[in-house]
C-alpha cells in the first residue's frame, strides 16, 4: 500500500491520535491511532503463548500411563484434548489474522472494505460493500467537551 499523505485526528485532551487517515493511490485507509498497534502486537504475542500453553495441556495429559489413572478417565481426557485443541486453534486464528481492524475506502473500485491486519502487515478482508449498496451513512461523534476559545 503506497501512501501519499497522512492525516491524524487527535483528542484535544491527549496528544495521542485516535484516528489516522492514510491517502493511497486507490483511495484511503482509516485506522485506529498510535496506541492501537502496540496493543494489538501485544495481544497477538499473548495469543501465540496461549497456543503453546493449550498445546502443552492437550499433549501433557497423555504423558502419564493410562494404567495409573484407570480407563474410566479416557473419555474425559479425549474431551479435554479436543477442548484444548479447539482453544489453541481459536487463538491461532486470532494470532494469524491479527487484531488491528481498518476501513479501506477504494474510490477506484467504488467499494468499502473492513480488513483485519496482523503484526506482519498482511491483511484479511472481513467484509466488502459496494458504493451502490450503501443507502445512508452517519458519523457518530465522541462526547468530548471542547473548550471555547
GROMACS elastic network, one bead per residue, 0.5 to 0.9 nm:
[ bonds ]
;  ai    aj funct       b0    kb
    1    24     6  0.69393   500
    1    25     6  0.82694   500
    2    23     6  0.85204   500
    2    24     6  0.57329   500
    2    25     6  0.67559   500
    3     6     6  0.75198   500
    3    22     6  0.63289   500
    3    23     6  0.57401   500
    3    25     6  0.71559   500
    3    28     6  0.86326   500
    4    22     6  0.73853   500
    4    23     6  0.54622   500
    4    24     6  0.54769   500
    4    25     6  0.71557   500
    5    21     6  0.83341   500
    5    22     6  0.59822   500
    5    23     6  0.52666   500
    5    24     6  0.75025   500
    6    20     6  0.70595   500
    6    21     6  0.58447   500
    6    23     6  0.63561   500
    7    19     6  0.84639   500
    7    20     6  0.58616   500
    7    21     6  0.50945   500
    7    22     6  0.64629   500
    7    23     6  0.82460   500
    8    17     6  0.59867   500
    8    18     6  0.75230   500
    8    19     6  0.58345   500
    8    21     6  0.61841   500
    8    22     6  0.86678   500
    8    33     6  0.78379   500
    9    16     6  0.89954   500
    9    17     6  0.57073   500
    9    18     6  0.60596   500
    9    19     6  0.52506   500
    9    20     6  0.64136   500
    9    21     6  0.81446   500
    9    33     6  0.83969   500
   10    13     6  0.85348   500
   10    14     6  0.73403   500
   10    15     6  0.66749   500
   10    16     6  0.62026   500
   10    18     6  0.54009   500
   10    19     6  0.69756   500
   10    20     6  0.88437   500
   10    33     6  0.84266   500
   11    14     6  0.54612   500
   11    15     6  0.68496   500
   11    16     6  0.70589   500
   11    17     6  0.66751   500
   11    18     6  0.67087   500
   11   144     6  0.78799   500
   12    15     6  0.73463   500
   12   144     6  0.82365   500
   12   145     6  0.87208   500
   12   146     6  0.72194   500
   12   147     6  0.88757   500
   13   144     6  0.86183   500
   13   146     6  0.87790   500
   14    17     6  0.80176   500
   16    33     6  0.70303   500
   16    34     6  0.63029   500
   16    35     6  0.75004   500
   17    20     6  0.69982   500
   17    32     6  0.80100   500
   17    34     6  0.58777   500
   17    35     6  0.82539   500
   18    31     6  0.85811   500
   18    32     6  0.58254   500
   18    34     6  0.71274   500
   18    35     6  0.84579   500
   18    36     6  0.87724   500
   19    30     6  0.69130   500
   19    31     6  0.57913   500
   19    34     6  0.82720   500
   20    29     6  0.80290   500
   20    30     6  0.58057   500
   20    31     6  0.51216   500
   20    32     6  0.60202   500
   20    33     6  0.56357   500
   20    34     6  0.82581   500
   21    28     6  0.67629   500
   21    29     6  0.56471   500
   21    31     6  0.64060   500
   21    32     6  0.88241   500
   22    27     6  0.86516   500
   22    28     6  0.54116   500
   22    29     6  0.50468   500
   22    30     6  0.65075   500
   22    31     6  0.80245   500
   23    26     6  0.82162   500
   23    27     6  0.60895   500
   23    29     6  0.64656   500
   23    30     6  0.89102   500
   24    27     6  0.52102   500
   24    28     6  0.52431   500
   24    29     6  0.74905   500
   25    28     6  0.79271   500
   25   108     6  0.88299   500
   26   105     6  0.83157   500
   26   106     6  0.56696   500
   26   107     6  0.60996   500
   26   108     6  0.55652   500
   26   109     6  0.78504   500
   27   104     6  0.75931   500
   27   105     6  0.56347   500
   27   108     6  0.67951   500
   27   109     6  0.88486   500
   28   103     6  0.85088   500
   28   104     6  0.60386   500
   28   105     6  0.53848   500
   28   106     6  0.66999   500
   28   107     6  0.79096   500
   29   102     6  0.68805   500
   29   103     6  0.57484   500
   29   105     6  0.61760   500
   29   106     6  0.85159   500
   30   102     6  0.57264   500
   30   103     6  0.51162   500
   30   104     6  0.63820   500
   30   105     6  0.80606   500
   31    36     6  0.89084   500
   31   100     6  0.82012   500
   31   101     6  0.70986   500
   31   103     6  0.67063   500
   31   104     6  0.87726   500
   32    35     6  0.80960   500
   32    36     6  0.60155   500
   32    37     6  0.79847   500
   32   100     6  0.79891   500
   32   101     6  0.77683   500
   32   102     6  0.71979   500
   33    36     6  0.58377   500
   33    37     6  0.77546   500
   34    37     6  0.64987   500
   34    38     6  0.77758   500
   35    38     6  0.55922   500
   35    39     6  0.63525   500
   35    40     6  0.87163   500
   36    39     6  0.52027   500
   36    40     6  0.60566   500
   36    41     6  0.85466   500
   36   100     6  0.73245   500
   37    40     6  0.50750   500
   37    41     6  0.60551   500
   37    42     6  0.86082   500
   37    99     6  0.85597   500
   37   100     6  0.67735   500
   37   119     6  0.79300   500
   38    41     6  0.50293   500
   38    42     6  0.62238   500
   38    43     6  0.86065   500
   39    42     6  0.51285   500
   39    43     6  0.61545   500
   39    44     6  0.86839   500
   39    99     6  0.87866   500
   40    44     6  0.61459   500
   40    45     6  0.86307   500
   40    98     6  0.73563   500
   40    99     6  0.52887   500
   40   100     6  0.61303   500
   40   118     6  0.80176   500
   40   119     6  0.75412   500
   41    44     6  0.52061   500
   41    45     6  0.63354   500
   41    46     6  0.87277   500
   41    98     6  0.82568   500
   41    99     6  0.78614   500
   41   100     6  0.87194   500
   41   118     6  0.78028   500
   41   119     6  0.57139   500
   42    45     6  0.51586   500
   42    46     6  0.62594   500
   42    47     6  0.86656   500
   43    46     6  0.50574   500
   43    47     6  0.61833   500
   43    48     6  0.87318   500
   43    94     6  0.89883   500
   43    95     6  0.80623   500
   43    98     6  0.87342   500
   43    99     6  0.74641   500
   44    48     6  0.63015   500
   44    49     6  0.87237   500
   44    91     6  0.86631   500
   44    94     6  0.70557   500
   44    96     6  0.81300   500
   44    98     6  0.66161   500
   44    99     6  0.71495   500
   44   118     6  0.78670   500
   44   119     6  0.75549   500
   45    48     6  0.50795   500
   45    49     6  0.63448   500
   45    50     6  0.86036   500
   45    95     6  0.73997   500
   46    49     6  0.50360   500
   46    50     6  0.60829   500
   46    51     6  0.86434   500
   46    95     6  0.85554   500
   47    51     6  0.62402   500
   47    52     6  0.88095   500
   47    88     6  0.86655   500
   47    91     6  0.53009   500
   47    92     6  0.69849   500
   47    94     6  0.69678   500
   47    95     6  0.57487   500
   48    51     6  0.50588   500
   48    52     6  0.65792   500
   48    53     6  0.88048   500
   48    88     6  0.88398   500
   48    91     6  0.70375   500
   48    92     6  0.68709   500
   48    94     6  0.89214   500
   48    95     6  0.63229   500
   49    52     6  0.51580   500
   49    53     6  0.62671   500
   49    54     6  0.87309   500
   50    54     6  0.60461   500
   50    55     6  0.82822   500
   50    87     6  0.86041   500
   50    88     6  0.69497   500
   50    91     6  0.68409   500
   50    92     6  0.87760   500
   51    54     6  0.53331   500
   51    55     6  0.59333   500
   51    56     6  0.84855   500
   51    85     6  0.88240   500
   51    87     6  0.77436   500
   51    89     6  0.74804   500
   51    90     6  0.86487   500
   51    91     6  0.60600   500
   51    92     6  0.65037   500
   52    55     6  0.50499   500
   52    56     6  0.60592   500
   52    57     6  0.85556   500
   52    88     6  0.76989   500
   53    56     6  0.51522   500
   53    57     6  0.61728   500
   53    58     6  0.86498   500
   53    88     6  0.82222   500
   54    58     6  0.60578   500
   54    59     6  0.85694   500
   54    84     6  0.53051   500
   54    85     6  0.68861   500
   54    87     6  0.68914   500
   54    88     6  0.55822   500
   55    58     6  0.51206   500
   55    59     6  0.62147   500
   55    60     6  0.82367   500
   55    81     6  0.88526   500
   55    84     6  0.68179   500
   55    85     6  0.66832   500
   55    87     6  0.89918   500
   55    88     6  0.64788   500
   56    59     6  0.52067   500
   56    60     6  0.54644   500
   56    61     6  0.85027   500
   56    84     6  0.89561   500
   57    60     6  0.50789   500
   57    61     6  0.64466   500
   57    80     6  0.87997   500
   57    81     6  0.77657   500
   57    84     6  0.68397   500
   58    61     6  0.63158   500
   58    62     6  0.77916   500
   58    77     6  0.86332   500
   58    78     6  0.89867   500
   58    80     6  0.70325   500
   58    82     6  0.76648   500
   58    83     6  0.82019   500
   58    84     6  0.54421   500
   58    85     6  0.65530   500
   59    62     6  0.57475   500
   59    63     6  0.71963   500
   59    81     6  0.73882   500
   60    63     6  0.54126   500
   60    64     6  0.80194   500
   61    64     6  0.65863   500
   61    77     6  0.71527   500
   61    80     6  0.88977   500
   61    81     6  0.81795   500
   62    65     6  0.71441   500
   62    66     6  0.79246   500
   62    77     6  0.78506   500
   63    66     6  0.88573   500
   64    67     6  0.85745   500
   64    68     6  0.74207   500
   64    69     6  0.80723   500
   65    68     6  0.57572   500
   65    69     6  0.72063   500
   65    70     6  0.89150   500
   66    69     6  0.53094   500
   66    70     6  0.57338   500
   66    71     6  0.63277   500
   66    73     6  0.82881   500
   66    74     6  0.76704   500
   67    70     6  0.53150   500
   67    71     6  0.70914   500
   68    71     6  0.89427   500
   69    72     6  0.79993   500
   69    73     6  0.69715   500
   69    74     6  0.88575   500
   70    73     6  0.62342   500
   70    74     6  0.78289   500
   71    74     6  0.54775   500
   71    75     6  0.83868   500
   72    75     6  0.71220   500
   72    76     6  0.81568   500
   73    76     6  0.52691   500
   73    77     6  0.61712   500
   73    78     6  0.87048   500
   74    77     6  0.50176   500
   74    78     6  0.61544   500
   74    79     6  0.85845   500
   75    78     6  0.50845   500
   75    79     6  0.61584   500
   75    80     6  0.85872   500
   76    79     6  0.50080   500
   76    80     6  0.60550   500
   76    81     6  0.84679   500
   77    80     6  0.50313   500
   77    81     6  0.60047   500
   77    82     6  0.85852   500
   78    81     6  0.50381   500
   78    82     6  0.62434   500
   78    83     6  0.86172   500
   79    82     6  0.51890   500
   79    83     6  0.61852   500
   79    84     6  0.86544   500
   80    84     6  0.60484   500
   80    85     6  0.84094   500
   81    84     6  0.51613   500
   81    85     6  0.60125   500
   81    86     6  0.85658   500
   82    85     6  0.50178   500
   82    86     6  0.61191   500
   82    87     6  0.86336   500
   83    86     6  0.51564   500
   83    87     6  0.62580   500
   83    88     6  0.86431   500
   84    87     6  0.51065   500
   84    88     6  0.61341   500
   84    89     6  0.85815   500
   85    88     6  0.50597   500
   85    89     6  0.61110   500
   85    90     6  0.86054   500
   86    89     6  0.50339   500
   86    90     6  0.61455   500
   86    91     6  0.86458   500
   87    90     6  0.50883   500
   87    91     6  0.62475   500
   87    92     6  0.85448   500
   88    91     6  0.51360   500
   88    92     6  0.60651   500
   88    93     6  0.86439   500
   89    93     6  0.62184   500
   89    94     6  0.87321   500
   90    93     6  0.51009   500
   90    94     6  0.64303   500
   90    95     6  0.87424   500
   91    94     6  0.50071   500
   91    95     6  0.60890   500
   91    96     6  0.84234   500
   92    95     6  0.50462   500
   92    96     6  0.58531   500
   92    97     6  0.83908   500
   93    96     6  0.51677   500
   93    97     6  0.59684   500
   93    98     6  0.80792   500
   94    97     6  0.54497   500
   94    98     6  0.55928   500
   94    99     6  0.69442   500
   94   118     6  0.87636   500
   95    98     6  0.53077   500
   95    99     6  0.76963   500
   95   118     6  0.72214   500
   95   119     6  0.86525   500
   96   117     6  0.89738   500
   96   118     6  0.66078   500
   96   119     6  0.88443   500
   97   100     6  0.88474   500
   97   116     6  0.63394   500
   97   117     6  0.62531   500
   97   118     6  0.54852   500
   97   119     6  0.89431   500
   97   122     6  0.80613   500
   97   123     6  0.71101   500
   97   124     6  0.63323   500
   98   101     6  0.82160   500
   98   116     6  0.60554   500
   98   117     6  0.50598   500
   98   119     6  0.65698   500
   98   120     6  0.88103   500
   98   121     6  0.88973   500
   98   122     6  0.86600   500
   98   123     6  0.80823   500
   98   124     6  0.85469   500
   99   116     6  0.64629   500
   99   117     6  0.64625   500
   99   118     6  0.62135   500
   99   119     6  0.83276   500
  100   115     6  0.82247   500
  100   116     6  0.55202   500
  100   117     6  0.50646   500
  100   118     6  0.64424   500
  100   119     6  0.82652   500
  101   114     6  0.69641   500
  101   115     6  0.57604   500
  101   117     6  0.62810   500
  102   113     6  0.83646   500
  102   114     6  0.58788   500
  102   115     6  0.54128   500
  102   116     6  0.64572   500
  102   117     6  0.76417   500
  103   112     6  0.70227   500
  103   113     6  0.57657   500
  103   115     6  0.62922   500
  103   116     6  0.89336   500
  104   111     6  0.82789   500
  104   112     6  0.57198   500
  104   113     6  0.50852   500
  104   114     6  0.62869   500
  104   115     6  0.71953   500
  105   108     6  0.89959   500
  105   109     6  0.88136   500
  105   110     6  0.76714   500
  105   111     6  0.61125   500
  105   113     6  0.64516   500
  105   114     6  0.88974   500
  106   109     6  0.53597   500
  106   110     6  0.54825   500
  106   111     6  0.52364   500
  106   112     6  0.60926   500
  106   113     6  0.78767   500
  107   111     6  0.67626   500
  107   112     6  0.84807   500
  108   111     6  0.81156   500
  109   112     6  0.88960   500
  109   130     6  0.83303   500
  110   129     6  0.88428   500
  110   130     6  0.60653   500
  110   131     6  0.54951   500
  110   132     6  0.81818   500
  111   128     6  0.67606   500
  111   129     6  0.55244   500
  111   131     6  0.52114   500
  111   132     6  0.83968   500
  112   127     6  0.83134   500
  112   128     6  0.57517   500
  112   129     6  0.52196   500
  112   130     6  0.62847   500
  112   131     6  0.70565   500
  113   125     6  0.69747   500
  113   126     6  0.74060   500
  113   127     6  0.55722   500
  113   129     6  0.62673   500
  113   130     6  0.86097   500
  114   124     6  0.86801   500
  114   125     6  0.61312   500
  114   126     6  0.55004   500
  114   127     6  0.53003   500
  114   128     6  0.65487   500
  114   129     6  0.88816   500
  115   123     6  0.60311   500
  115   124     6  0.55177   500
  115   126     6  0.55235   500
  115   127     6  0.73203   500
  115   128     6  0.88915   500
  116   122     6  0.84521   500
  116   123     6  0.54829   500
  116   124     6  0.52220   500
  116   125     6  0.64327   500
  116   126     6  0.68148   500
  117   120     6  0.79318   500
  117   121     6  0.58424   500
  117   122     6  0.56732   500
  117   124     6  0.64071   500
  117   125     6  0.88351   500
  118   121     6  0.54414   500
  118   122     6  0.59403   500
  118   123     6  0.66181   500
  118   124     6  0.85895   500
  119   122     6  0.77127   500
  120   123     6  0.89213   500
  125   128     6  0.74557   500
  129   132     6  0.82951   500
  129   133     6  0.65649   500
  129   134     6  0.73983   500
  130   133     6  0.53998   500
  130   134     6  0.70038   500
  131   134     6  0.54548   500
  131   135     6  0.85778   500
  132   135     6  0.76466   500
  134   137     6  0.74604   500
  141   144     6  0.85416   500
